[in-house]
C-alpha cells in the first residue's frame, strides 16, 4: 500500500478543503508546533497560544472524522523544531512514498518547501489552499500594462466577477461602488456597543510549555480568560455574532477610536480567516445574506465597507505580496533608519493616542486598521523609523499578522517604504486627524490645538518636519502638492520651531 504524507501548516486550518472530503488509509497528515515558527520573529504570546490551540482543535476535529494525523507538540521528543528536518525524518522512518502540501502563503515557507521537494527522493505534489478568491498572480495580471495599481478598479472587477452587492444588470447595489465617505464617523458613546463574543478558556498549559521551551514572546496574557476563537465552531459563532450585533453600525464607525472601547463594531474575524478556519467567501456570503434579510435595518454603507476590506483589500494586498517578493521585504524608498522607541514594547508614553493603541496591542494582540495606520504607523513614519524594525514589530505583535497580510500594509501603506506601490501618498497627519476620529486628545498630556512649544502635540511638529525633510522626494507627487505649498508659505521661524522640537522627539522619543 502506497503511503502519502500530507503537510498541514498552522495557517492552513481549512476543514472544507477537498483533501478532507474523503478518508483514506493511504494518507497521513502531519502538523507540528515548531521552534522555527515561534522564533523567526518575537511573537505576541497570545498569537502563539492562539495558533497552537487552533492547530490542536483542527487536528482533533479531523481525527474524529476518521483522518489519520501525526501531530508534534512543541516538546515532542521527535520534534526537531525545523520543518524540513521533521519531514525528512518522517519520510525516512515511516517509508512514505509520496509527499504533498498546500501552497504556503509566506514566501519563506514557499522557498523552504520548494527546496525540500528537490532534496527528497519521493514524488511531491502541490495543491491550492482553496481559500482565496484569487490566485497568487491574478492581481499582477489584472494591472499588467497599466501605469498605476489602483485597488478600486480591482475591487469593482471582483464585485462583478463574484456578484457581491450587484444588481442584475451589473450595476452596484445602491447605485455607488464605494461608501468610504460614509465610513468616517466619530463614536461619542452612542449607539451602544454590545459586549464582544468571548470564549473563556484555560491556556496555562501552553503558557507553561512556552516557558519550558524558552520561547521569547511579547505582550500580555490572562491564563484564565483567553477571548479569541480557536476552533471552527467558535469562529462561526463570532461570524454570526458580528452579523447579528455589530454589522448594523460597522461601516459608520470602522475608522473611529475611543478610550473606552477597544473593538467598537469590528468583527475580530481576521485571525479566523488568516488561519483559514473561515473562508473569505463564507464570511462575505454570510454578511450579504444577513443584509438581504435585514435591509430595513441595515444601510448598504455598513455592508459595503466590510465587503471592500475582505473582497477588495485583502485579495489585493496578497497579490501585491506575491508580485513583489522577495525584493519587497527590502524596500526603504524614503531611506528611514531610526530605531524603534522603547515604548513600543512597554506602552509607557505621555502621548495618549499611542499609549492606548500600543497598550491595546500589548494587552490584546489586536488594534484595528486606523490605530495601526494613523496612530502607530503615522508616528513610526514621522519619526523616520527603519521599516525593517516596524515590520518586525507589526509581524510579531498582532494575532492576525501573517507576512502576506502584514508586510504590504506595514512597509507599503503605512511606511511608504515601497515608494508608492500600495499607496499614492504617505499616510501621515498632524494631531488633527487623530482628534477628528477619536477622543484620545481630550485627556492627553499634550494639546492638539497648540502648534509649537512644550505642550504642543508631538504629531504637529513631527508632521511638518517630515514634510520638510522629504520635500525633494515628494515634489513630483500631485497628492502632496498642497502640503508642499503650505510648507513653502510657512513662516520660517515657525518651521524652525517645528524642526527643533521634532528633532528632540526623534532623538528622545521615550521621554514624550
C-alpha positions as CSV (number, residue, x, y, z in Angstrom):
1,X,0.0,0.0,0.0
2,X,1.5,3.4,-1.0
3,X,1.6,5.8,1.8
4,X,1.3,9.6,1.3
5,X,2.4,12.2,3.8
6,X,0.4,15.4,3.6
7,X,1.7,18.5,5.4
8,X,-0.8,21.0,7.0
9,X,0.7,24.3,8.1
10,X,-0.5,26.3,11.1
11,X,-2.3,28.8,8.9
12,X,-4.0,26.1,6.7
13,X,-6.8,25.1,9.0
14,X,-9.4,24.7,6.3
15,X,-11.7,21.8,7.2
16,X,-13.6,22.4,4.0
17,X,-10.5,21.6,1.8
18,X,-11.0,18.9,-0.8
19,X,-8.3,16.9,1.0
20,X,-10.7,16.1,3.8
21,X,-13.8,15.2,1.8
22,X,-12.8,11.5,1.6
23,X,-10.9,9.4,4.1
24,X,-8.1,7.2,3.0
25,X,-5.9,4.7,4.9
26,X,-3.1,5.6,2.5
27,X,-2.9,9.2,3.6
28,X,-1.4,10.5,6.8
29,X,-1.5,14.2,7.7
30,X,1.3,15.9,9.6
31,X,1.2,19.0,11.8
32,X,3.8,20.4,14.1
33,X,4.4,23.2,16.6
34,X,7.9,24.3,15.8
35,X,10.6,26.5,17.2
36,X,11.2,27.6,13.6
37,X,7.8,29.2,13.6
38,X,7.8,30.6,17.2
39,X,11.3,32.1,16.7
40,X,11.6,33.7,13.2
41,X,10.2,36.8,14.9
42,X,9.4,37.6,18.5
43,X,5.6,37.0,18.6
44,X,2.9,38.1,20.9
45,X,2.2,35.4,23.5
46,X,-1.5,35.4,22.6
47,X,-0.6,34.9,18.9
48,X,1.4,31.7,19.7
49,X,-1.2,30.4,22.1
50,X,-4.0,31.0,19.5
51,X,-2.1,29.2,16.8
52,X,-1.4,26.2,19.0
53,X,-4.9,26.0,20.3
54,X,-6.3,26.3,16.7
55,X,-4.0,23.7,15.3
56,X,-4.8,21.2,18.1
57,X,-8.5,21.8,17.7
58,X,-8.3,21.3,13.9
59,X,-6.4,18.1,14.3
60,X,-8.9,16.7,16.9
61,X,-11.9,17.6,14.7
62,X,-10.4,15.8,11.7
63,X,-9.3,12.8,13.7
64,X,-12.9,12.5,14.9
65,X,-13.9,12.4,11.3
66,X,-11.6,9.5,10.6
67,X,-8.5,11.1,9.2
68,X,-5.1,10.0,10.5
69,X,-2.7,12.6,11.9
70,X,0.8,12.8,13.2
71,X,0.9,15.8,15.5
72,X,4.0,17.0,17.2
73,X,3.6,19.3,20.2
74,X,6.5,21.7,20.7
75,X,8.2,19.5,23.3
76,X,7.6,16.2,21.5
77,X,10.8,14.1,21.6
78,X,10.6,13.5,17.8
79,X,10.2,17.2,17.0
80,X,13.4,18.7,15.6
81,X,11.8,22.2,15.6
82,X,12.6,22.6,11.9
83,X,10.1,21.9,9.1
84,X,12.4,20.3,6.6
85,X,14.1,18.1,9.1
86,X,10.8,16.9,10.6
87,X,9.5,15.9,7.2
88,X,12.8,14.3,6.0
89,X,12.9,12.3,9.3
90,X,9.3,11.2,8.9
91,X,9.7,10.1,5.3
92,X,12.8,8.0,6.2
93,X,11.3,6.5,9.4
94,X,7.8,5.7,8.0
95,X,8.8,4.9,4.4
96,X,6.4,7.3,2.8
97,X,6.3,7.1,-1.0
98,X,4.6,10.5,-1.8
99,X,4.8,13.9,-0.2
100,X,2.0,16.5,-0.7
101,X,1.5,20.0,0.6
102,X,-0.7,23.1,0.1
103,X,0.8,26.3,-1.3
104,X,2.2,28.3,1.6
105,X,1.1,31.9,1.9
106,X,4.5,33.1,3.1
107,X,7.4,33.4,0.8
108,X,10.0,32.0,3.3
109,X,7.9,28.8,3.7
110,X,7.3,28.6,-0.1
111,X,11.0,28.6,-0.6
112,X,11.7,26.1,2.1
113,X,9.2,23.6,0.7
114,X,10.5,24.0,-2.8
115,X,14.0,23.2,-1.5
116,X,12.7,20.3,0.4
117,X,10.9,18.9,-2.7
118,X,14.2,19.0,-4.6
119,X,16.1,17.3,-1.8
120,X,13.8,14.3,-1.0
121,X,13.7,11.3,-3.4
122,X,10.0,10.7,-3.5
123,X,7.4,12.4,-5.7
124,X,6.0,15.7,-4.5
125,X,2.6,17.3,-5.4
126,X,1.4,20.8,-4.5
127,X,-2.2,21.8,-4.0
128,X,-4.0,25.1,-3.8
129,X,-5.3,26.1,-0.3
130,X,-8.8,26.6,-1.8
131,X,-9.2,29.6,0.4
132,X,-8.8,32.9,-1.5
133,X,-10.9,34.3,-4.3
134,X,-7.8,34.9,-6.4
135,X,-4.6,33.0,-7.4
136,X,-1.2,34.4,-6.4
137,X,-0.6,36.1,-9.7
138,X,-4.1,37.4,-10.5
139,X,-3.6,40.9,-9.2
140,X,-0.4,41.3,-11.2
141,X,-2.2,40.1,-14.3
142,X,-5.1,42.5,-13.7
143,X,-2.8,45.5,-13.7
144,X,-0.4,44.3,-16.4
145,X,0.3,47.2,-18.8
146,X,-1.3,49.8,-16.5
147,X,0.6,52.8,-15.2
148,X,-0.8,52.6,-11.7
149,X,-2.2,49.9,-9.4
150,X,-5.4,51.3,-8.0
151,X,-7.2,49.0,-5.7
152,X,-10.7,50.5,-6.5
153,X,-10.6,49.2,-10.1
154,X,-9.6,45.7,-8.9
155,X,-12.3,45.8,-6.3
156,X,-15.0,46.7,-8.8
157,X,-13.9,43.9,-11.1
158,X,-14.1,41.5,-8.1
159,X,-17.6,42.7,-7.2
160,X,-18.8,41.9,-10.8
161,X,-16.9,38.6,-11.0
162,X,-18.3,37.3,-7.8
163,X,-21.7,39.0,-7.9
164,X,-21.5,40.6,-4.4
165,X,-23.8,43.6,-3.8
166,X,-24.6,43.8,-7.5
167,X,-27.9,44.3,-9.4
168,X,-28.9,42.1,-12.3
169,X,-27.6,44.5,-14.9
170,X,-24.1,44.5,-13.4
171,X,-24.5,47.8,-11.5
172,X,-23.6,48.3,-7.9
173,X,-26.4,47.8,-5.4
174,X,-27.4,51.2,-4.1
175,X,-26.0,53.0,-7.1
176,X,-22.5,53.5,-5.7
177,X,-19.4,51.3,-5.8
178,X,-17.8,52.8,-2.6
179,X,-19.3,54.3,0.5
180,X,-15.9,55.2,2.1
181,X,-17.0,58.7,2.8
182,X,-19.8,57.3,4.9
183,X,-17.4,55.2,7.0
184,X,-15.7,58.0,8.9
185,X,-17.9,58.9,11.8
186,X,-16.5,59.6,15.3
187,X,-18.0,57.4,18.0
188,X,-19.0,59.5,21.1
189,X,-20.7,56.9,23.2
190,X,-23.8,56.2,21.1
191,X,-25.0,53.9,19.6
192,X,-24.2,51.5,22.4
193,X,-21.9,48.6,21.6
194,X,-22.9,45.0,22.5
195,X,-20.3,43.2,24.6
196,X,-17.9,41.1,22.5
197,X,-18.4,37.4,21.8
198,X,-15.8,35.8,24.1
199,X,-14.5,32.3,24.7
200,X,-13.0,31.9,28.2
201,X,-10.5,29.0,28.2
202,X,-7.6,27.9,30.3
203,X,-4.3,28.4,28.5
204,X,-1.9,27.8,31.3
205,X,-0.7,24.5,29.9
206,X,0.5,26.2,26.6
207,X,2.0,29.2,28.5
208,X,4.0,26.7,30.7
209,X,5.1,24.9,27.5
210,X,6.4,28.1,26.0
211,X,8.2,28.9,29.2
212,X,9.7,25.4,29.4
213,X,10.9,25.6,25.8
214,X,12.3,29.1,26.4
215,X,10.2,30.8,23.7
216,X,10.7,34.6,23.9
217,X,7.4,36.4,23.4
218,X,6.0,39.9,23.7
219,X,2.7,41.2,25.1
220,X,0.5,40.1,28.0
221,X,-1.9,37.2,28.5
222,X,-4.6,36.2,31.1
223,X,-4.1,32.5,31.7
224,X,-7.7,32.1,32.9
225,X,-9.5,34.0,30.2
226,X,-8.5,33.7,26.6
227,X,-11.0,35.5,24.4
228,X,-10.0,34.5,20.8
229,X,-11.9,31.9,18.8
230,X,-9.6,28.9,18.2
231,X,-11.9,26.3,16.6
232,X,-14.1,26.2,13.5
233,X,-17.2,26.1,15.7
234,X,-16.1,29.2,17.7
235,X,-15.2,31.1,14.6
236,X,-18.6,30.5,13.1
237,X,-20.2,31.8,16.3
238,X,-18.1,35.0,16.1
239,X,-19.2,35.5,12.5
240,X,-22.8,35.0,13.4
241,X,-22.4,37.4,16.4
242,X,-20.9,40.0,14.1
243,X,-23.7,39.8,11.6
244,X,-26.4,39.9,14.3
245,X,-25.0,42.5,16.6
246,X,-22.3,44.7,15.0
247,X,-22.8,44.8,11.3
248,X,-25.6,47.4,11.6
249,X,-23.0,50.1,12.6
250,X,-19.8,48.6,11.3
251,X,-19.3,51.0,8.3
252,X,-20.2,54.1,10.2
253,X,-17.5,53.7,12.8
254,X,-14.9,51.5,11.2
255,X,-12.3,54.3,11.4
256,X,-13.3,55.5,14.9
257,X,-11.2,55.2,18.0
258,X,-12.2,55.6,21.7
259,X,-10.5,55.2,25.0
260,X,-13.5,53.2,26.4
261,X,-13.9,50.8,23.5
262,X,-11.2,48.6,22.1
263,X,-13.1,46.9,19.4
264,X,-16.2,49.1,18.7
265,X,-18.1,47.4,15.8
266,X,-15.2,45.4,14.3
267,X,-15.7,41.7,13.6
268,X,-12.5,40.3,15.1
269,X,-12.6,37.7,12.3
270,X,-9.1,38.4,10.8
271,X,-7.3,35.7,12.8
272,X,-10.0,33.2,11.9
273,X,-9.7,34.0,8.2
274,X,-5.9,34.3,8.1
275,X,-5.6,30.8,9.6
276,X,-8.3,29.6,7.2
277,X,-10.7,28.4,9.8
278,X,-13.2,30.6,8.0
279,X,-13.0,31.4,4.3
280,X,-13.5,34.9,2.9
281,X,-16.3,33.6,0.7
282,X,-18.3,32.2,3.6
283,X,-17.7,35.3,5.6
284,X,-18.8,37.6,2.8
285,X,-21.8,35.4,1.9
286,X,-22.9,35.4,5.5
287,X,-22.7,39.2,5.7
288,X,-24.6,39.7,2.4
289,X,-27.2,37.2,3.3
290,X,-27.8,38.8,6.7
291,X,-28.0,42.2,5.0
292,X,-30.5,40.9,2.4
293,X,-32.8,39.6,5.2
294,X,-32.5,42.9,7.2
295,X,-32.4,45.7,4.6
296,X,-35.0,47.6,6.6
297,X,-32.5,47.8,9.5
298,X,-29.0,47.9,7.9
299,X,-27.8,50.6,5.4
300,X,-25.7,49.3,2.5
301,X,-22.8,51.5,3.5
302,X,-22.3,49.3,6.6
303,X,-22.0,46.2,4.4
304,X,-20.1,47.6,1.5
305,X,-17.4,48.9,3.9
306,X,-16.9,45.4,5.2
307,X,-17.0,43.6,1.8
308,X,-14.4,46.2,0.4
309,X,-12.0,45.1,3.1
310,X,-12.4,41.3,2.6
311,X,-13.1,41.0,-1.2
312,X,-11.1,44.0,-2.3
313,X,-8.3,45.0,0.1
314,X,-7.4,41.5,1.4
315,X,-7.1,39.9,-2.0
316,X,-5.3,43.0,-3.4
317,X,-2.6,43.1,-0.8
318,X,-2.0,39.4,-1.2
319,X,-1.5,39.9,-4.9
320,X,0.9,42.8,-4.2
321,X,2.9,40.5,-1.9
322,X,3.4,37.7,-4.5
323,X,4.1,40.3,-7.2
324,X,6.8,42.0,-5.1
325,X,8.5,39.3,-3.0
326,X,11.3,38.8,-2.1
327,X,12.5,42.3,-3.0
328,X,9.5,43.9,-1.4
329,X,10.8,43.0,2.0
330,X,14.0,45.1,1.4
331,X,12.4,48.3,0.2
332,X,13.2,51.5,2.0
333,X,12.4,54.2,-0.5
334,X,12.5,57.1,2.0
335,X,15.8,55.9,3.5
336,X,14.4,55.9,7.0
337,X,16.8,54.4,9.6
338,X,15.9,55.5,13.1
339,X,15.4,52.8,15.8
340,X,12.0,51.8,17.2
341,X,11.3,53.6,20.6
342,X,11.3,51.5,23.8
343,X,7.6,52.4,24.5
344,X,6.5,50.2,21.6
345,X,7.4,47.3,23.9
346,X,6.0,48.8,27.1
347,X,3.3,51.3,26.2
348,X,4.9,53.9,28.5
349,X,4.3,57.3,26.8
350,X,2.6,60.5,27.6
351,X,1.0,60.7,24.1
352,X,-2.5,59.4,24.9
353,X,-3.3,58.0,21.4
354,X,-0.1,56.0,21.3
355,X,-0.5,54.9,24.9
356,X,-3.9,53.5,24.2
357,X,-3.1,52.0,20.8
358,X,0.2,50.4,21.9
359,X,-1.1,49.1,25.2
360,X,-4.2,47.6,23.5
361,X,-1.8,45.8,21.1
362,X,0.2,44.5,24.1
363,X,-2.9,43.6,26.0
364,X,-5.0,42.0,23.2
365,X,-2.6,41.3,20.3
366,X,-5.1,43.5,18.4
367,X,-5.6,47.0,17.1
368,X,-7.9,48.0,14.3
369,X,-6.7,49.3,10.9
370,X,-6.8,53.1,11.8
371,X,-4.9,52.5,15.1
372,X,-2.3,50.6,13.2
373,X,-2.2,53.1,10.3
374,X,-2.9,56.6,11.6
375,X,-1.6,56.3,15.2
376,X,1.2,53.8,15.5
377,X,2.2,53.7,11.8
378,X,1.9,57.5,11.5
379,X,4.2,58.0,14.4
380,X,6.7,55.5,13.1
381,X,6.8,57.1,9.7
382,X,7.0,60.7,11.0
383,X,9.9,59.5,13.2
384,X,11.5,58.0,10.1
385,X,12.0,54.6,11.8
386,X,13.7,51.9,9.8
387,X,10.9,49.9,8.1
388,X,12.7,46.7,9.0
389,X,12.1,47.4,12.7
390,X,8.5,48.5,12.1
391,X,7.8,45.3,10.1
392,X,9.2,43.1,12.8
393,X,7.1,44.7,15.4
394,X,3.8,44.5,13.4
395,X,4.5,41.0,12.3
396,X,5.1,39.9,15.9
397,X,2.5,41.8,17.9
398,X,-0.8,41.2,16.0
399,X,-2.7,38.0,16.3
400,X,-3.6,38.1,12.6
401,X,-0.2,39.1,11.3
402,X,1.0,36.6,8.7
403,X,3.6,38.1,6.4
404,X,1.5,38.3,3.2
405,X,-1.1,40.4,5.0
406,X,1.3,42.3,7.3
407,X,4.2,43.5,5.2
408,X,2.2,45.1,2.4
409,X,0.1,47.0,4.9
410,X,3.1,48.0,7.0
411,X,6.0,48.5,4.7
412,X,3.7,49.6,1.9
413,X,0.7,51.5,3.0
414,X,1.8,52.6,6.5
415,X,5.5,53.4,6.0
416,X,5.6,54.2,2.2
417,X,8.8,52.3,2.0
418,X,7.7,50.8,-1.3
419,X,7.7,54.3,-2.8
420,X,4.0,54.2,-3.8
421,X,3.2,50.7,-5.0
422,X,0.4,50.4,-2.5
423,X,-0.4,54.0,-1.6
424,X,-0.1,57.0,-3.9
425,X,0.9,59.2,-1.0
426,X,2.2,58.7,2.6
427,X,-0.4,58.2,5.3
428,X,0.9,60.9,7.6
429,X,-1.0,63.6,9.6
430,X,-0.7,66.0,12.4
431,X,-2.7,65.5,15.6
432,X,-5.8,67.0,13.9
433,X,-6.8,63.7,12.2
434,X,-6.4,61.7,15.4
435,X,-8.6,64.3,17.2
436,X,-11.2,64.1,14.4
437,X,-11.5,60.3,14.7
438,X,-11.1,59.8,18.4
439,X,-11.4,61.1,22.0
440,X,-7.8,60.4,22.6
441,X,-6.7,64.1,22.5
442,X,-9.2,65.2,25.2
443,X,-7.3,63.5,28.1
444,X,-3.8,63.8,26.7
445,X,-0.8,65.4,28.4
446,X,-0.3,67.5,25.2
447,X,-2.6,70.0,23.4
448,X,-3.6,69.1,19.9
449,X,-4.6,72.7,19.2
450,X,-1.2,74.0,20.3
451,X,1.2,74.0,17.3
452,X,4.6,74.7,18.9
453,X,6.1,74.6,22.3
454,X,6.4,72.0,25.1
455,X,2.7,71.4,25.5
456,X,2.0,71.1,21.7
457,X,1.0,67.7,20.3
458,X,4.2,66.0,19.1
459,X,2.5,64.9,15.9
460,X,2.2,68.6,14.9
461,X,5.9,69.3,14.8
462,X,6.8,65.8,13.6
463,X,4.4,66.3,10.6
464,X,5.9,69.5,9.3
465,X,9.5,68.3,10.0
466,X,8.7,65.2,7.9
467,X,7.2,67.2,5.0
468,X,10.3,69.5,5.1
469,X,12.7,66.6,5.3
470,X,11.2,64.7,2.4
471,X,10.1,67.6,0.2
472,X,12.5,66.8,-2.6
473,X,11.2,63.2,-2.7
474,X,7.6,64.4,-2.9
475,X,7.9,67.3,-5.2
476,X,6.6,65.4,-8.2
477,X,3.7,63.8,-6.3
478,X,0.4,65.6,-7.1
479,X,-1.3,64.4,-4.0
480,X,1.4,66.1,-1.9
481,X,1.3,69.4,-3.7
482,X,-1.0,71.2,-1.3
483,X,1.2,70.2,1.7
484,X,4.3,71.3,-0.1
485,X,2.7,74.6,-1.0
486,X,1.7,75.2,2.6
487,X,5.3,74.3,3.7
488,X,6.7,76.9,1.3
489,X,4.4,79.6,2.7
490,X,5.1,78.8,6.4
491,X,6.8,81.4,8.5
492,X,10.5,80.4,8.7
493,X,10.6,80.9,12.5
494,X,7.6,78.6,13.0
495,X,9.1,76.0,10.7
496,X,12.4,76.2,12.7
497,X,10.4,75.7,15.9
498,X,8.8,72.6,14.4
499,X,12.1,71.2,13.2
500,X,13.8,71.8,16.6
501,X,11.1,70.1,18.5
502,X,10.7,67.3,16.1
503,X,14.4,66.5,16.3
504,X,14.2,66.3,20.0
505,X,11.2,63.9,19.8
506,X,13.1,61.7,17.2
507,X,16.2,61.6,19.3
508,X,14.4,61.1,22.6
509,X,11.0,59.5,21.8
510,X,10.7,57.8,25.2
511,X,10.6,61.0,27.1
512,X,7.5,62.2,25.4
